[in-house]
Structures are given as C-alpha cells and as structure tokens.
C-alpha cells in the first residue's frame, strides 16, 4: 500500500505536537463548541499531515477534523470514489490541552469509501498500531489478536462513553453497568480505547457520537485484530455513517453480552 505514512506521523508528532505538550500559551487553545477544544498543535499537525499525505499519494484528498470544523462540506468527501485520508491530528485534545495523557495521532486511508489502512500513534509512548484490510493489525510490528472467548458479563471490563448518550439511554446503561465486571467513562481518547480492545486491556467500548476521524482508524484495527464493530442495532459500521451508537468488542460473543447486559430491553 502506501509507504512512509508511519514515518510522517512520527515526524509530525516529534516536531509539531510534542514540543507544544505542556507548553501551550494563553492564545494557543480555543473552544470550537462548549467543551470542544482546539489547540495550535491540532491545527499545525493537520496542515503538516495533509501536505505529507497528499505528497505520498498524489491525487488523494484529506478529510481532517479541523478542516471540517472550518467547512462542514469537507465531510462529504468521505464517500468519494477516490483515495481519501481521514485525519485526527490530535485525538484527545482536551487531555493534551490539560497537560495529560493519553492523546494520539490517527490516520486512515479510504479507497472508494472503504478503509484500507489505518495508523494510530500514541504520541508520548511512541507506540504505533497499524492495520491493513485483509492483512491484520499490528503494534510496533507485532501482530494483534483479540481474545476469542466470552468469560461472561461479570468478567468483562469496558467503557461507556456516556457524555453524548441520550439521557434515557445513559440512565439505563448506568443502572445495568453494575452487572458487568468494570465499567469506566474511558480515557477520552479513541486512539487509546480502540487499541485497548485489540490488546485485551479492555473488552468493549460504547460510543454514541460517530465522527469518521474518531472511529475509522480504530474500527479497522479492531476488526483486523478479530474484533467486532457494530451499531447498537447490529448493523455494520461504515465511514459514511452518521448513525448514533457504536459498540466495539473483542469478538461477536462479547459484543452481544455487553449490548444485552447494558440494554436488556433493546435500544
């Protein structure tokens, strides 16, 4: 596929993102919407990634989080028939702005609207997780495989990212979470949560807001590692989807157990 993307991402991390970590000035952080921050590092990282990615693959387009914030029409390119890069220049911006980890850089390549490659870099840890459609998922060159068993709800650990859940669903999930082994609110970084499922640090994640830069890279990685990524009604997730409710799990059996435990009366 495309060579040089991992080197580009690491270069941007080292020269643009890390030098700003815990060194942001008063004018370096802005609010795009209530509780939704953008920093100068996000903006500079996206510009650098866009230049580098289109140089590696001439004729390709870029759908970046900050470009869409400036012009929502850019989001429509996700379904284009050609080569499209989906970029999250700093995933976990609120963590980054607060001087905390985790945060990541995430990139995916779509071809004809379907993901064919993905990269997630843990910027501080300098750990790269990659996937190629049909060829598996890897962390620093070591192949990843999700667990294949379902130990039952009491043994499952996972995330319910409840911030954007409708109030009625949030209440139901919180009530039923007690039947699972451990449920947290997550680390506020999809670039952390998806690899954590692929490596069995946790077995599931529930998200509500579905934006391509947050989910396309991780979804390909989890699927190529053997996991399951479906909407709550069981329908497949696609990059062009804007449906709410996405459940990520280590395998189909755990997906069903987590969904049916959290929402026993359906969704």
DODODO-345605 format. One record per residue (C-alpha): residue number from 0; residue in three letters; chain; x, z, y. Coordinates in Angstrom, 1 decimal, always signed. Layout:
# DODODO-345605
@num:NUM; residu:ala; chaine:A; x:X; z:Z; y:Y
...
# end
This chain:
# DODODO-345605
@num:0; residu:unk; chaine:A; x:+0.0; z:+0.0; y:+0.0
@num:1; residu:unk; chaine:A; x:+1.4; z:+0.9; y:+3.4
@num:2; residu:unk; chaine:A; x:+4.9; z:+2.3; y:+3.6
@num:3; residu:unk; chaine:A; x:+6.1; z:+4.6; y:+6.3
@num:4; residu:unk; chaine:A; x:+2.9; z:+6.5; y:+7.1
@num:5; residu:unk; chaine:A; x:+4.3; z:+9.8; y:+5.9
@num:6; residu:unk; chaine:A; x:+7.4; z:+9.4; y:+7.9
@num:7; residu:unk; chaine:A; x:+5.4; z:+8.5; y:+11.0
@num:8; residu:unk; chaine:A; x:+3.1; z:+11.6; y:+10.6
@num:9; residu:unk; chaine:A; x:+6.1; z:+13.9; y:+10.2
@num:10; residu:unk; chaine:A; x:+7.8; z:+12.4; y:+13.2
@num:11; residu:unk; chaine:A; x:+4.8; z:+12.9; y:+15.4
@num:12; residu:unk; chaine:A; x:+4.4; z:+16.4; y:+14.1
@num:13; residu:unk; chaine:A; x:+8.1; z:+17.2; y:+14.9
@num:14; residu:unk; chaine:A; x:+8.3; z:+15.5; y:+18.3
@num:15; residu:unk; chaine:A; x:+4.8; z:+15.9; y:+19.7
@num:16; residu:unk; chaine:A; x:+2.8; z:+18.7; y:+18.0
@num:17; residu:unk; chaine:A; x:+5.2; z:+21.4; y:+17.0
@num:18; residu:unk; chaine:A; x:+7.0; z:+21.5; y:+20.4
@num:19; residu:unk; chaine:A; x:+3.6; z:+22.4; y:+22.0
@num:20; residu:unk; chaine:A; x:+2.7; z:+25.1; y:+19.5
@num:21; residu:unk; chaine:A; x:+2.5; z:+28.5; y:+21.3
@num:22; residu:unk; chaine:A; x:+3.9; z:+26.7; y:+24.4
@num:23; residu:unk; chaine:A; x:+0.7; z:+25.3; y:+25.9
@num:24; residu:unk; chaine:A; x:+0.3; z:+25.7; y:+29.7
@num:25; residu:unk; chaine:A; x:-2.8; z:+26.6; y:+31.7
@num:26; residu:unk; chaine:A; x:-3.7; z:+22.9; y:+32.1
@num:27; residu:unk; chaine:A; x:-2.9; z:+21.9; y:+28.5
@num:28; residu:unk; chaine:A; x:-6.2; z:+23.0; y:+27.0
@num:29; residu:unk; chaine:A; x:-9.7; z:+21.6; y:+27.9
@num:30; residu:unk; chaine:A; x:-13.2; z:+22.0; y:+26.5
@num:31; residu:unk; chaine:A; x:-14.9; z:+18.9; y:+25.3
@num:32; residu:unk; chaine:A; x:-18.0; z:+20.8; y:+24.5
@num:33; residu:unk; chaine:A; x:-18.8; z:+24.5; y:+24.2
@num:34; residu:unk; chaine:A; x:-16.3; z:+25.9; y:+21.6
@num:35; residu:unk; chaine:A; x:-14.8; z:+22.5; y:+21.0
@num:36; residu:unk; chaine:A; x:-11.3; z:+22.3; y:+22.5
@num:37; residu:unk; chaine:A; x:-8.8; z:+19.5; y:+23.0
@num:38; residu:unk; chaine:A; x:-5.2; z:+20.0; y:+23.9
@num:39; residu:unk; chaine:A; x:-2.5; z:+17.8; y:+25.4
@num:40; residu:unk; chaine:A; x:-0.9; z:+17.8; y:+21.9
@num:41; residu:unk; chaine:A; x:-4.1; z:+16.3; y:+20.4
@num:42; residu:unk; chaine:A; x:-4.1; z:+13.5; y:+23.0
@num:43; residu:unk; chaine:A; x:-0.4; z:+12.7; y:+22.8
@num:44; residu:unk; chaine:A; x:-0.4; z:+12.9; y:+19.0
@num:45; residu:unk; chaine:A; x:-3.3; z:+10.4; y:+18.7
@num:46; residu:unk; chaine:A; x:-1.7; z:+7.9; y:+21.0
@num:47; residu:unk; chaine:A; x:+1.6; z:+8.1; y:+19.1
@num:48; residu:unk; chaine:A; x:-0.1; z:+7.8; y:+15.7
@num:49; residu:unk; chaine:A; x:-2.3; z:+4.9; y:+16.9
@num:50; residu:unk; chaine:A; x:+0.8; z:+3.0; y:+18.1
@num:51; residu:unk; chaine:A; x:+2.7; z:+3.6; y:+15.0
@num:52; residu:unk; chaine:A; x:-0.1; z:+2.9; y:+12.5
@num:53; residu:unk; chaine:A; x:-1.0; z:-0.4; y:+14.1
@num:54; residu:unk; chaine:A; x:+2.6; z:-1.4; y:+14.1
@num:55; residu:unk; chaine:A; x:+2.8; z:-0.6; y:+10.4
@num:56; residu:unk; chaine:A; x:-0.3; z:-2.7; y:+9.7
@num:57; residu:unk; chaine:A; x:-0.8; z:-5.4; y:+12.3
@num:58; residu:unk; chaine:A; x:-4.4; z:-6.3; y:+13.0
@num:59; residu:unk; chaine:A; x:-5.7; z:-2.9; y:+12.0
@num:60; residu:unk; chaine:A; x:-7.9; z:-0.7; y:+14.2
@num:61; residu:unk; chaine:A; x:-7.9; z:+3.0; y:+14.8
@num:62; residu:unk; chaine:A; x:-10.8; z:+5.5; y:+15.0
@num:63; residu:unk; chaine:A; x:-9.4; z:+8.7; y:+16.4
@num:64; residu:unk; chaine:A; x:-11.2; z:+11.9; y:+17.2
@num:65; residu:unk; chaine:A; x:-10.1; z:+11.8; y:+20.9
@num:66; residu:unk; chaine:A; x:-10.9; z:+8.1; y:+21.3
@num:67; residu:unk; chaine:A; x:-14.4; z:+8.7; y:+20.0
@num:68; residu:unk; chaine:A; x:-14.8; z:+11.7; y:+22.4
@num:69; residu:unk; chaine:A; x:-13.9; z:+9.3; y:+25.3
@num:70; residu:unk; chaine:A; x:-16.0; z:+6.4; y:+24.0
@num:71; residu:unk; chaine:A; x:-18.6; z:+7.2; y:+21.2
@num:72; residu:unk; chaine:A; x:-18.9; z:+3.5; y:+20.5
@num:73; residu:unk; chaine:A; x:-15.5; z:+3.5; y:+18.8
@num:74; residu:unk; chaine:A; x:-17.0; z:+5.4; y:+15.9
@num:75; residu:unk; chaine:A; x:-18.8; z:+2.2; y:+14.8
@num:76; residu:unk; chaine:A; x:-15.5; z:+0.7; y:+13.7
@num:77; residu:unk; chaine:A; x:-15.5; z:+3.0; y:+10.6
@num:78; residu:unk; chaine:A; x:-17.8; z:+0.5; y:+8.9
@num:79; residu:unk; chaine:A; x:-15.8; z:-2.6; y:+9.9
@num:80; residu:unk; chaine:A; x:-14.7; z:-5.0; y:+7.1
@num:81; residu:unk; chaine:A; x:-11.0; z:-5.0; y:+8.0
@num:82; residu:unk; chaine:A; x:-8.4; z:-2.3; y:+7.9
@num:83; residu:unk; chaine:A; x:-9.3; z:+0.8; y:+9.9
@num:84; residu:unk; chaine:A; x:-7.3; z:+4.0; y:+10.3
@num:85; residu:unk; chaine:A; x:-9.2; z:+7.3; y:+10.7
@num:86; residu:unk; chaine:A; x:-7.1; z:+9.8; y:+12.6
@num:87; residu:unk; chaine:A; x:-7.4; z:+13.5; y:+13.3
@num:88; residu:unk; chaine:A; x:-4.3; z:+14.1; y:+15.5
@num:89; residu:unk; chaine:A; x:-4.5; z:+17.9; y:+15.3
@num:90; residu:unk; chaine:A; x:-7.0; z:+19.3; y:+12.8
@num:91; residu:unk; chaine:A; x:-7.7; z:+22.9; y:+13.5
@num:92; residu:unk; chaine:A; x:-7.3; z:+22.5; y:+17.3
@num:93; residu:unk; chaine:A; x:-8.9; z:+25.9; y:+18.0
@num:94; residu:unk; chaine:A; x:-6.3; z:+27.6; y:+15.8
@num:95; residu:unk; chaine:A; x:-3.5; z:+25.5; y:+17.4
@num:96; residu:unk; chaine:A; x:-4.7; z:+26.4; y:+20.9
@num:97; residu:unk; chaine:A; x:-4.8; z:+30.1; y:+19.9
@num:98; residu:unk; chaine:A; x:-1.3; z:+30.0; y:+18.6
@num:99; residu:unk; chaine:A; x:-2.5; z:+30.5; y:+15.0
@num:100; residu:unk; chaine:A; x:-2.2; z:+28.5; y:+11.7
@num:101; residu:unk; chaine:A; x:-3.4; z:+26.6; y:+9.8
@num:102; residu:unk; chaine:A; x:-3.5; z:+23.2; y:+11.6
@num:103; residu:unk; chaine:A; x:-2.8; z:+19.7; y:+10.2
@num:104; residu:unk; chaine:A; x:-2.5; z:+16.1; y:+11.0
@num:105; residu:unk; chaine:A; x:-4.8; z:+13.9; y:+8.9
@num:106; residu:unk; chaine:A; x:-4.9; z:+10.1; y:+8.5
@num:107; residu:unk; chaine:A; x:-6.9; z:+7.9; y:+6.2
@num:108; residu:unk; chaine:A; x:-6.9; z:+4.1; y:+5.7
@num:109; residu:unk; chaine:A; x:-10.2; z:+2.4; y:+5.2
@num:110; residu:unk; chaine:A; x:-10.4; z:-1.1; y:+3.8
@num:111; residu:unk; chaine:A; x:-13.9; z:-2.7; y:+4.0
@num:112; residu:unk; chaine:A; x:-15.3; z:+0.7; y:+4.9
@num:113; residu:unk; chaine:A; x:-13.9; z:+2.4; y:+1.8
@num:114; residu:unk; chaine:A; x:-11.0; z:+4.9; y:+1.8
@num:115; residu:unk; chaine:A; x:-7.9; z:+3.6; y:+0.0
@num:116; residu:unk; chaine:A; x:-5.2; z:+6.0; y:+1.1
@num:117; residu:unk; chaine:A; x:-5.0; z:+9.4; y:+2.7
@num:118; residu:unk; chaine:A; x:-2.4; z:+11.8; y:+4.2
@num:119; residu:unk; chaine:A; x:-2.7; z:+15.4; y:+5.2
@num:120; residu:unk; chaine:A; x:+0.3; z:+17.2; y:+6.7
@num:121; residu:unk; chaine:A; x:+0.5; z:+21.0; y:+7.0
@num:122; residu:unk; chaine:A; x:+2.4; z:+20.8; y:+10.2
@num:123; residu:unk; chaine:A; x:+4.0; z:+24.3; y:+10.2
@num:124; residu:unk; chaine:A; x:+4.6; z:+24.3; y:+6.4
@num:125; residu:unk; chaine:A; x:+5.8; z:+20.7; y:+6.4
@num:126; residu:unk; chaine:A; x:+3.8; z:+20.0; y:+3.2
@num:127; residu:unk; chaine:A; x:+2.3; z:+16.6; y:+2.7
@num:128; residu:unk; chaine:A; x:-0.7; z:+15.9; y:+0.5
@num:129; residu:unk; chaine:A; x:-1.5; z:+12.2; y:-0.2
@num:130; residu:unk; chaine:A; x:-3.8; z:+10.2; y:-2.3
@num:131; residu:unk; chaine:A; x:-4.3; z:+6.5; y:-3.1
@num:132; residu:unk; chaine:A; x:-7.6; z:+5.3; y:-4.6
@num:133; residu:unk; chaine:A; x:-7.2; z:+4.9; y:-8.3
@num:134; residu:unk; chaine:A; x:-3.7; z:+6.3; y:-8.3
@num:135; residu:unk; chaine:A; x:-4.2; z:+10.1; y:-8.0
@num:136; residu:unk; chaine:A; x:-3.4; z:+12.8; y:-5.4
@num:137; residu:unk; chaine:A; x:+0.0; z:+14.4; y:-4.8
@num:138; residu:unk; chaine:A; x:+1.5; z:+17.2; y:-2.9
@num:139; residu:unk; chaine:A; x:+5.2; z:+16.6; y:-2.0
@num:140; residu:unk; chaine:A; x:+5.4; z:+14.2; y:-4.9
@num:141; residu:unk; chaine:A; x:+3.8; z:+16.5; y:-7.5
@num:142; residu:unk; chaine:A; x:+0.5; z:+15.3; y:-8.9
@num:143; residu:unk; chaine:A; x:-2.5; z:+17.4; y:-8.3
@num:144; residu:unk; chaine:A; x:-5.3; z:+18.1; y:-10.8
@num:145; residu:unk; chaine:A; x:-8.3; z:+20.2; y:-10.1
@num:146; residu:unk; chaine:A; x:-9.5; z:+22.7; y:-12.7
@num:147; residu:unk; chaine:A; x:-11.7; z:+21.3; y:-15.3
@num:148; residu:unk; chaine:A; x:-13.7; z:+24.4; y:-16.4
@num:149; residu:unk; chaine:A; x:-16.6; z:+26.3; y:-14.7
@num:150; residu:unk; chaine:A; x:-16.0; z:+30.0; y:-15.0
@num:151; residu:unk; chaine:A; x:-19.5; z:+30.8; y:-13.7
@num:152; residu:unk; chaine:A; x:-20.6; z:+31.9; y:-10.2
@num:153; residu:unk; chaine:A; x:-19.1; z:+35.4; y:-10.3
@num:154; residu:unk; chaine:A; x:-15.6; z:+33.9; y:-10.7
@num:155; residu:unk; chaine:A; x:-15.9; z:+31.3; y:-8.0
@num:156; residu:unk; chaine:A; x:-14.1; z:+31.5; y:-4.7
@num:157; residu:unk; chaine:A; x:-15.0; z:+29.3; y:-1.8
@num:158; residu:unk; chaine:A; x:-16.0; z:+28.6; y:+1.8
@num:159; residu:unk; chaine:A; x:-19.4; z:+28.3; y:+3.5
@num:160; residu:unk; chaine:A; x:-18.6; z:+26.9; y:+7.0
@num:161; residu:unk; chaine:A; x:-21.9; z:+28.3; y:+8.5
@num:162; residu:unk; chaine:A; x:-21.3; z:+27.6; y:+12.2
@num:163; residu:unk; chaine:A; x:-23.3; z:+24.4; y:+12.2
@num:164; residu:unk; chaine:A; x:-25.7; z:+25.2; y:+9.4
@num:165; residu:unk; chaine:A; x:-29.4; z:+25.3; y:+10.5
@num:166; residu:unk; chaine:A; x:-30.4; z:+29.0; y:+10.9
@num:167; residu:unk; chaine:A; x:-32.8; z:+28.9; y:+7.9
@num:168; residu:unk; chaine:A; x:-30.1; z:+27.5; y:+5.6
@num:169; residu:unk; chaine:A; x:-27.5; z:+29.8; y:+7.0
@num:170; residu:unk; chaine:A; x:-29.7; z:+32.8; y:+6.1
@num:171; residu:unk; chaine:A; x:-30.3; z:+31.6; y:+2.6
@num:172; residu:unk; chaine:A; x:-26.6; z:+30.8; y:+2.0
@num:173; residu:unk; chaine:A; x:-25.6; z:+34.2; y:+3.3
@num:174; residu:unk; chaine:A; x:-28.1; z:+36.0; y:+1.1
@num:175; residu:unk; chaine:A; x:-27.1; z:+34.2; y:-2.1
@num:176; residu:unk; chaine:A; x:-23.4; z:+34.2; y:-1.5
@num:177; residu:unk; chaine:A; x:-23.4; z:+37.7; y:-3.0
@num:178; residu:unk; chaine:A; x:-23.9; z:+36.1; y:-6.4
@num:179; residu:unk; chaine:A; x:-20.5; z:+34.3; y:-6.1
@num:180; residu:unk; chaine:A; x:-17.1; z:+35.8; y:-6.6
@num:181; residu:unk; chaine:A; x:-15.9; z:+35.5; y:-3.0
@num:182; residu:unk; chaine:A; x:-17.2; z:+33.5; y:-0.1
@num:183; residu:unk; chaine:A; x:-15.4; z:+33.2; y:+3.2
@num:184; residu:unk; chaine:A; x:-16.0; z:+31.5; y:+6.5
@num:185; residu:unk; chaine:A; x:-12.9; z:+29.4; y:+5.9
@num:186; residu:unk; chaine:A; x:-9.8; z:+28.9; y:+8.0
@num:187; residu:unk; chaine:A; x:-11.4; z:+26.5; y:+10.5
@num:188; residu:unk; chaine:A; x:-9.2; z:+23.6; y:+9.4
@num:189; residu:unk; chaine:A; x:-10.5; z:+20.9; y:+7.0
@num:190; residu:unk; chaine:A; x:-6.9; z:+19.9; y:+6.5
@num:191; residu:unk; chaine:A; x:-6.4; z:+23.3; y:+4.8
@num:192; residu:unk; chaine:A; x:-9.7; z:+23.6; y:+2.9
@num:193; residu:unk; chaine:A; x:-9.6; z:+20.3; y:+1.0
@num:194; residu:unk; chaine:A; x:-6.1; z:+20.7; y:-0.4
@num:195; residu:unk; chaine:A; x:-7.0; z:+24.3; y:-1.3
@num:196; residu:unk; chaine:A; x:-9.7; z:+22.9; y:-3.6
@num:197; residu:unk; chaine:A; x:-7.3; z:+20.4; y:-5.1
@num:198; residu:unk; chaine:A; x:-4.8; z:+23.1; y:-5.9
@num:199; residu:unk; chaine:A; x:-7.4; z:+25.7; y:-7.1
@num:200; residu:unk; chaine:A; x:-6.7; z:+28.2; y:-4.3
@num:201; residu:unk; chaine:A; x:-10.5; z:+27.9; y:-4.0
@num:202; residu:unk; chaine:A; x:-13.1; z:+26.1; y:-6.0
@num:203; residu:unk; chaine:A; x:-15.6; z:+24.9; y:-3.4
@num:204; residu:unk; chaine:A; x:-16.3; z:+24.3; y:+0.3
@num:205; residu:unk; chaine:A; x:-19.7; z:+23.8; y:+2.0
@num:206; residu:unk; chaine:A; x:-19.7; z:+21.9; y:+5.3
@num:207; residu:unk; chaine:A; x:-22.6; z:+20.8; y:+7.5
@num:208; residu:unk; chaine:A; x:-21.2; z:+18.7; y:+10.3
@num:209; residu:unk; chaine:A; x:-19.8; z:+15.5; y:+8.8
@num:210; residu:unk; chaine:A; x:-17.3; z:+13.6; y:+11.0
@num:211; residu:unk; chaine:A; x:-15.0; z:+11.0; y:+9.4
@num:212; residu:unk; chaine:A; x:-11.7; z:+12.3; y:+10.7
@num:213; residu:unk; chaine:A; x:-12.5; z:+15.8; y:+9.3
@num:214; residu:unk; chaine:A; x:-13.6; z:+14.6; y:+5.9
@num:215; residu:unk; chaine:A; x:-12.5; z:+11.1; y:+4.9
@num:216; residu:unk; chaine:A; x:-8.8; z:+12.1; y:+4.1
@num:217; residu:unk; chaine:A; x:-9.7; z:+15.3; y:+2.3
@num:218; residu:unk; chaine:A; x:-12.5; z:+13.7; y:+0.3
@num:219; residu:unk; chaine:A; x:-10.3; z:+11.0; y:-1.1
@num:220; residu:unk; chaine:A; x:-7.6; z:+13.6; y:-2.0
@num:221; residu:unk; chaine:A; x:-10.1; z:+15.9; y:-3.8
@num:222; residu:unk; chaine:A; x:-11.7; z:+13.0; y:-5.7
@num:223; residu:unk; chaine:A; x:-8.4; z:+11.6; y:-6.8
@num:224; residu:unk; chaine:A; x:-7.4; z:+15.1; y:-8.0
@num:225; residu:unk; chaine:A; x:-10.5; z:+15.1; y:-10.2
@num:226; residu:unk; chaine:A; x:-12.9; z:+16.9; y:-7.9
@num:227; residu:unk; chaine:A; x:-16.4; z:+16.2; y:-6.6
@num:228; residu:unk; chaine:A; x:-17.6; z:+15.5; y:-3.0
@num:229; residu:unk; chaine:A; x:-21.3; z:+15.0; y:-2.6
@num:230; residu:unk; chaine:A; x:-24.1; z:+15.6; y:-0.1
@num:231; residu:unk; chaine:A; x:-26.3; z:+18.6; y:-0.9
@num:232; residu:unk; chaine:A; x:-28.9; z:+16.3; y:-2.4
@num:233; residu:unk; chaine:A; x:-26.3; z:+15.0; y:-4.9
@num:234; residu:unk; chaine:A; x:-25.8; z:+11.6; y:-3.2
@num:235; residu:unk; chaine:A; x:-22.2; z:+10.3; y:-2.8
@num:236; residu:unk; chaine:A; x:-20.4; z:+10.8; y:+0.5
@num:237; residu:unk; chaine:A; x:-19.2; z:+7.7; y:+2.3
@num:238; residu:unk; chaine:A; x:-17.2; z:+7.4; y:+5.5
@num:239; residu:unk; chaine:A; x:-20.1; z:+5.8; y:+7.5
@num:240; residu:unk; chaine:A; x:-22.4; z:+8.7; y:+6.6
@num:241; residu:unk; chaine:A; x:-23.7; z:+11.0; y:+9.2
@num:242; residu:unk; chaine:A; x:-25.9; z:+13.0; y:+6.9
@num:243; residu:unk; chaine:A; x:-25.5; z:+16.7; y:+7.2
@num:244; residu:unk; chaine:A; x:-24.5; z:+18.9; y:+4.3
@num:245; residu:unk; chaine:A; x:-21.4; z:+18.2; y:+2.2
@num:246; residu:unk; chaine:A; x:-20.3; z:+20.2; y:-0.8
@num:247; residu:unk; chaine:A; x:-16.8; z:+19.8; y:-2.1
@num:248; residu:unk; chaine:A; x:-15.9; z:+21.3; y:-5.5
@num:249; residu:unk; chaine:A; x:-13.2; z:+21.2; y:-8.1
@num:250; residu:unk; chaine:A; x:-15.4; z:+19.4; y:-10.7
@num:251; residu:unk; chaine:A; x:-19.1; z:+18.4; y:-11.2
@num:252; residu:unk; chaine:A; x:-20.0; z:+21.6; y:-13.1
@num:253; residu:unk; chaine:A; x:-18.6; z:+23.9; y:-10.3
@num:254; residu:unk; chaine:A; x:-20.4; z:+21.7; y:-7.8
@num:255; residu:unk; chaine:A; x:-23.8; z:+22.3; y:-9.5
@num:256; residu:unk; chaine:A; x:-23.1; z:+26.0; y:-9.9
@num:257; residu:unk; chaine:A; x:-22.1; z:+26.5; y:-6.3
@num:258; residu:unk; chaine:A; x:-25.1; z:+24.4; y:-5.0
@num:259; residu:unk; chaine:A; x:-27.7; z:+26.0; y:-7.2
@num:260; residu:unk; chaine:A; x:-26.4; z:+29.5; y:-6.5
@num:261; residu:unk; chaine:A; x:-26.4; z:+29.1; y:-2.8
@num:262; residu:unk; chaine:A; x:-29.7; z:+27.2; y:-2.7
@num:263; residu:unk; chaine:A; x:-31.6; z:+28.0; y:-5.9
@num:264; residu:unk; chaine:A; x:-34.9; z:+26.7; y:-4.4
@num:265; residu:unk; chaine:A; x:-33.3; z:+23.4; y:-3.4
@num:266; residu:unk; chaine:A; x:-32.3; z:+22.0; y:+0.0
# end
